[in-house]
Amino acid sequence: MMYHKALSGVLAGSLALMAGCASQPDEVSAAYVSPVKYMNYDCEQITFEMDYVSKRTINLYSKLKDKADSDAVQMGVGLVLFWPALLFLEGGDGPEAVEYANLKGEFEALRSTAREKHCSMASLPPSPEEIIQKRVEEEKASQQQQNSIDI
């Protein structure tokens, strides 16, 4: 009976600590942003704003990814080797994740406005997701190339 209570306490504590870990940025959904905000923009202004939002989103993606990876490593070390290390987890996503979700929403609102204004979609910058996906593929190709050189 006492063993079950102790086990339940450990499991509940572990779940609470895991909930405090930062989410991977891929798991952060876009916040809704009304396209009405950009209705007075012309195509050139929309393109400029999309470029800024995209660059800021990619910057935040990198920071959030690093934070989530760091939390995951700390959680693994804490659970396996030294549970007091779990007390140093930063906990949760924080304001950067909120900004990241808002920026993703901003980009979607800008894209929607660009379509409504019949802007040339070919002249618009790629989405942050497209840029990130391209970087991931390039990193994988580079890693594979490095592995083939090492062999």
PyMOL commands that set and color helices and strands:
alter all, ss='L'
color gray80, all
select helices_A, chain A and resi 2-19+25-27+35-38+43-80+83-88+94-116+121-123+128-150
alter helices_A, ss='H'
color red, helices_A
deselect
rebuild
show_as cartoon
